[in-house]
Amino acid sequence: PQGGMGSMFAAAGRIAAGQHGRVSCEQLLEAGIDRARIRRWLADGRLHAVHVGVYALGHDGRTMLADYMAAVLACGAGAVLSHRAAAHLLRLLTTAPPTPEVTVPTTAGRRRRGIVVHRVRELPTLDTSTLHGIPITTAPRVLLDLAPALSARQLTRACHEAWVHHDVSPALVEACIARNPRKPGARKLRGALGDDVTLSALETAFLALLDRHGLPRPRTNVDRAGDKVDCYWPQHELTVELLSYRYHASRHAFEADVARRRRSSHVAYSYGDVLERGTATAAELRARLERR
């Protein structure tokens, strides 16, 4: 009956709604929709094949999230988004959306065209999560998976982004390494956790200013008492924050805010301090370093 068909399509719609418009053949079968009806829906355009056994419901509108969800569904039970694709979704790497990469158990999973598949004997439950409804490896696991392939600078930057976006501490990374003792790249990852990284053009300009005036370079973007700080001179116990004015209503308001911060015990410099008033800033900083 038409009502029965409508309710079945509605059931398929409810499944796809939580999966960016994608649904697998197994899910349809579990919902009581038989293979004959699936074939009819494919023929009349209600379903569009994305991978073998994975469909877009109603239309084939593609998005990054839909493509990543489809890749996980296509690789079968236990599959999770991983490696560079997971790093992109977690905002650990700032690149164009990479090809879907999926990790699957060695005893399960399938190969599919257009998907990079990684097989593992065991993927600890603590190394998996869900983001935007997509099964995915956690940020610490992504760092460990990518450690052998990334440059030292890229890995250090990824570790910083993991801390900023997901509160990933060195302790969480160490716990992930302990769960996966045979994974390569652990030593490289440990080194990256403590390395300095320069994150912005303003930071690069500030370091160049220090060099021109013969001032010692600080540690950059490192942990101090549980907080990431822009610049830190451990031997002087001095911290400097470099602030952009993009979030202030006007540049004048931003500069006034920086000046107020600097009058307190918190040292802060702006774009103008570094690039327009560099000589005065260097002299002030020299005095601060000498006092400490």
Order of alpha helices (4+ residues) and beta strands (2+ residues): alpha-beta-alpha-alpha-beta-beta-alpha-beta-alpha-beta-beta-beta-beta-alpha-alpha-alpha-alpha-alpha-beta-beta-beta-alpha-beta-alpha-alpha
